[in-house]
Amino acid sequence: MKILLLGPAYPLRGGIAHYNALLAQHLAKRHHVEVITFRRQYPDFLFPGKTQQESGDPGIAIRSEQLIDSINPLNWIRVGLQLRARNADVVIFKYWLPFFGPCLGTICRLIRWGKKTRVIAICDNVIPHERRPGDRLFTRYAFGAVDAFIVQSDAVERDLLAMVDRPRYRKVAHPVYEIFGEPIPKEVAREKLRLPSGNILLFFGYIRAYKGVHLLIDALKLVKQRLAVTALVVGEFYEDEKPYRTHMREAGVEDVVLLVPEYVPNQKVATYFCAADVVVLPYLSATQSGIIQIAYHLNKPVIVTDVGGLSEVVIDGVSGLVVPPKNAAALADAIVRFYEERLEEKLAAGARAEKKKYSWDAMVDAMESLAGL
C-alpha cells in the first residue's frame, strides 16, 4: 500500500513531529510511506515559541519533503495536484488545530479528486483547548475531506461524534514514544543535570494556561509545609513568563521550583524524566497527553488531574495517582502520599506493565482496517 503522511516532521520540532516519525517508521515495516511536511508551518508572528526548527538530534531520521505552506492557498492547490499524481492508496494526517483545516482540507480534496485514495485523520483534538472564532467551520471543512478517523481517548471520541454524523472511526490509545532512547539510572541522570538528591518531581512540556502550572505552584505551597521536595518544571513558555515567576514568589516556592524555561532537544529528554521520581501533569483541560507516553516508556509513574482522557491511561493506584481537577489541595495530598507511602517502586512497576498496551502495531492495524485491507 502506498501511503502519504502529511504533517509536521523533522526538521520541524515538537511532539507531533515525533509522533509522525514513529508512525512513519512503523507503517514502513509493511507499506511504502512518503512523508510530506511544511515548509512554513506557522507564520512567525503566530508561533508562540522561540523557533519551529529542531535544534538537536532528530531521534528518528526519516526523509521528508518540505512542500506545504499553511497560509498560501495557491500552494495548497499546487501541492494537492502534485500529490494527486502520485496515486497514493491512503493519505494520513494528524489533526490538532483548526488553523490547519483549510490547508489540509483543500490538499486532501485535490489528492482524492477522481481517485480511490482514502483519507484518514488522526484526531488529537476535535475541539481545541483554547477556542477561537472559526474553529468549527475550519474543522468541518477539513473533516469533509476525510473518509475515516482515529481517536485516542473517550473525550475526543465524544467530540468527533458531536461534530460528524455517523463517522467511520476506530479508537486506539496513543502509543508510547520510543524516540527518546532507553531509561538510565536515576543517579546518573541527576548527576548529568547537576540536580540535588532528595525528592524530585517533574512537570514537562510547553507551558500554557491549560497545562495547570499555576495549580502546581499552589499545590507546592501546601506540599512544602509537609515535606521537602524539588519541582523540576521544564518547558518553553508559550505565553508570558512573568506571571508564573510572580506567582512562585508570592506563594513562597521559588526555593523548591527549578525552572528550565526552554525547549529540550531530543537527546536530553530521557535524562530529565529519569532524574525524577514521578511526573506530575496538573492539566486544567486535556484530550490525551503524549507526556504520559514518554513517562511510561521511561518507566515513570504519573500524577494527573482527572480531565479528558488522562485517567484512561493513568490507572489510579496502579501506574500513578489521579486527582480531581482544579484542586490544589488534592494535588498536594497526592504528592505527599506518593512520598510518605513510598509508592515509587509499586507505581513504576505498574507503568512498565501498562506501557505494553500502547503499541504502534495496534495503530497500524487500525489504519489498515480503515483503509479496507
N, C-alpha and C positions, 0 to 999 in steps of 0.2 A: 504494500500500500504506500502511495506517495503522499506525504503529509507536509503542509506548510504550517509552521508555528510562528504566529505573529505576536510581537510584543517586546518588552524590554529584555535585553540580553547584553552580555559583555560586548563592547566596553562600557555600557551603562551599568550603574551600580544599583544595589538595593535588593530587598527580599524577593521581589517579583522576578528580577533578572536571575537570581539564584535559583528560584523555583523553575523558571523556564530552562535553565541549563540542565538541571536534574531531569526534568521531564523529557527534554530532547535526548539526553543520554539514554534513558530507559526506553523511550519509543524506538530509538535507533537500533536496539537489540533485535527488533522484529520488523522494522519498516525503514523506508528511505525518508529522512527528515531534512527539511531545509528551514533554517531559522531566519526570519525577516524581522529586523528591529528598526528603531527610529534613528534617523539622522538628526532630527530635532524632536525630542520627547515633550518638553515644555519650553515655552518662551522663558528666557531668563527671569523676566520680571514676575512670572507666576510661580517659579520654583522657590520654595521657602528655604532650601538648604544652601550649602556653600558651592557645591558642584554636582553635576549629574554624572560625572565620569568616575569609574572605578579607579582608585589610586594604587591598589595593591595587586596581589596575585588574583587571577580570575577564579581560582578554585577549581572549576572545570573548564578546560579550554575547548570551547565549541566555536565553530565557524558561523558567523552571522553576517548578513548583508544589511548595511545601514541604508534603507531606502525611504522610510516613511517620515513625512513632515506632518506633525499633528495639527498644524494650523493652516495648511495650504490646500484648499480644495482641488486645485489643478493637479497637485502632487497625488492626491488620493485617486483621481481618475487615472493618471498615468501609471501609478503603481498597481491599481486594480486590474487594468488591462494587461500590464506586463505579467502579473502573476496568473491571470486567467489563461495566458498562453502556455503555462507550464502544465496544465491539465492535471492538477492535483486531485486525489480522491477525497481528501479531507483537509479542511482548514481548522486550526485550533487557535483560539486567542483567550487570554485571561482578561476578565472584565472586573475592574476595581473602582473606576471613577467615571462618572458621566461625561466629563470633559472629553474623553476619547470616543464617545458614542458616535458622533458624526463621522469621524475619521474611519474608525473600524467598520461602522455600518456601511459606509459607501464602498470601501475597498472590498468587503466581503460580498456585497451585492454584485459588483462587477466580476469578481472571481467566479461566482456560481451562475452568472447570466448565461443561459443556453447550455449549461454543463450539468453533469450529475454530481458535482462536487458537494459534499456535505460540510456544514459549518457547525462546530461545537464550541460553545463558550464555557469557560471555567469561571464561575461566579465567586469572586472573593466577597464582593458586596453587590447587592441589587440596589439598596438604598444606602447612600454614603453616610459616614459618621457625621460629617459636617455638611449640612444640606444647603443648596444654593438654588436660585431660580433656574428653571430649565432642566433640572436633574431628571425628572420623569420623562420629559419629552425626548431628551437625548438617549436615555436608556431604552425607551420603547423603539426608537429609531434603530439603535444597534441590535436589539433583540429581534427586530423584524427581519434581519438577515441571517438568523440562527435557526438551525434545524433541531439542535438538541443541546442540553445543558448539563454541566456538572456542578453540583452544590456540595459544600464541605461541612455544613452544620445545619441543625434544625432551624436556626434563625434565618439563614439565607434561603432555605427551602420555603419557609413561610413567606418571605418577601417575594420570591420568584412566583409562587402560586397566586399571590395577590396582584402581581404585575402582568403575568402571562396566562391566558386561558388555556388550560389543559396542555401544559408543556411536556415535551418528551425529555426526561432527565433521569440521572442517577445520582444518588447521594453517596459520596465516597469521602472518607476522612482525609484531611490534609496529611500527606505523607511526611516522614521525618526528613530533616535537612541533613544530608550526608556530606555536604560540600566543605565543611569546616574541619575535617580531619577527625582523628580519634581522641578520646579523653586522655589527659595527662594527670599525674598525681597532683593533688591539691597543693602540697608543699612546693612543688616545682613551679606551678602556676603563680603562686603568691610571691615566690622569690623573683620570678621574671618581672612581675608588676611592682615589686617592692612594696608589697602590702603588709600590714601588721598581722600578727597572729590573733586568734580570738574568733568571735562570731562575725561572719561577713555574709550579708545578703546582697543580691544583685537585682537591679532594675536595668533592663537592656532594651534599646530601641529608640527611634527618634521620638522627640518629646513634643507632644501637643496636648491640648486641654483634655481630650477624651481618654488619654493614657493614664490619668489619675495620679501624676507625681505630686500634686498638691495634697491629695489624700494620703499618700505615703508620708509626706512631711508631717502631717497632723498625727499620723499613727506613730511615727518615730518619737515625737514629743512624749507620748504615753509610754512607749517601749523603754525609752531612756531612763524613766523613773524606776524600772523594774529589773533591767539587765543591761550589760554592756554589749553594744552591737555597733558594727560599721555598715552603713548602707552605701554600696557602690552603685552610683547612678551614672550609666554610660549611654550616651546617645547625643546626636546632634539636635539642637533646638530648632524646631520648625515654627517657632513663634518667639516673642520677646523673652529673653532670658532673665531680665531684671526682676520681674515679679516673683520668680521662683527663688532667687537669691534673697530677696527681701523677706519672703515667707520663711525661709530657713532661718534667717537671722531672728525674726520676731518669734519663731517657735523655739528658738534656743537649741537648734540641732545642727548648726554649722560644724560643730566639732565631731559629729558622728556621720556626716554625709561626705563621701568622697566623690566629687562631681568630675566626670570626664566628658566635657561637652563637645564631642567630636564623633564623626563617622568612623567606625572601626573597620580597618581593612580585613579582608577575609582571613588572612593568616594569623590574626590576633584574636579572632572571635572566641575560639575554643579556650584560649588562655583565661579570658575574663570569666567564662562560665565555670571552668574547672577550679578557679580560685575561690568561688563562692560555695557556701553550704546549701543555699536554696535560692531559687529565682522567685521574685515577687512581681506580680502583674496586677496593679490596683485599678484596672480599667473602669471607667465610668460607663462605657458602651463598647461593644465588640461584636464581630460575627464569629471569626475564629482568629487564632494567632499563630503565626509561624514561629514566634519566640518559644512557645511551648515545645514545638517540634525540634528546635535546636537543643533545648534543655533535655528533652528525652534522649536525643541521640547521644548527648554527653553525660547521660545517667544522672541528671539533676532533678530533684523534686521541685514542685512549683506551688506557690500560694497564689490563688487567683480570686478575684471577685466573681460572683455568680451573675455574669452578664453574657448575652449572646450564646455562643457555643462553647465557651471556655470550660464549663462544668461537664460538658460531654466528653472532654478529653482528659481533664484532670479529675481523677476519681478521689473524692474526699476520704482521707484516711488510708488510701492505698498508694497513690502516686503523688499526693500533695494534699493541700488543705483548701477548702472552698469557703469563702466568707460572703456575707451579704454585701451588696454594692453600696457605695457612698456612706460607709460606716467605718470611720477611723478607729473607733474603739474595738470593733470586731476584728479589724485587720491587725491591730496591735496585739490583741489577745492571741490570735493565730501565730504571730511571730514569736511571742513569748512561749506559747505552748510548744512550738516546734523545738525550741532550745531546752526548755525546762524538762520536757518529757523525752528528750534525746531521740527525736523522730527521724533524724537524717538517714541513718542506715536503713531503717524499715522503708521509708518512702522512696529512697533511691533504688532499692530493690524493686519496688512497685513500678517506678519509672522505667527500669530496664525491662520489666515484663510487659508493660503497656506498649512500649515502642514497637514491639513485634506486630502489633495490629496495623501499623501505619506504613504499609509497604507501597512502593511505586508500582509493583506488579498489579496491585488491585486497581490503581488508577488507570494503567494501560489497558487492563481487561475491560473496564467500564467504557473507555473510549472506543475500543474495538466493538463492543456490543452496540453502542450508539451509532457507530459507523456502518452497522449491518454485517459485520464479519462473524 
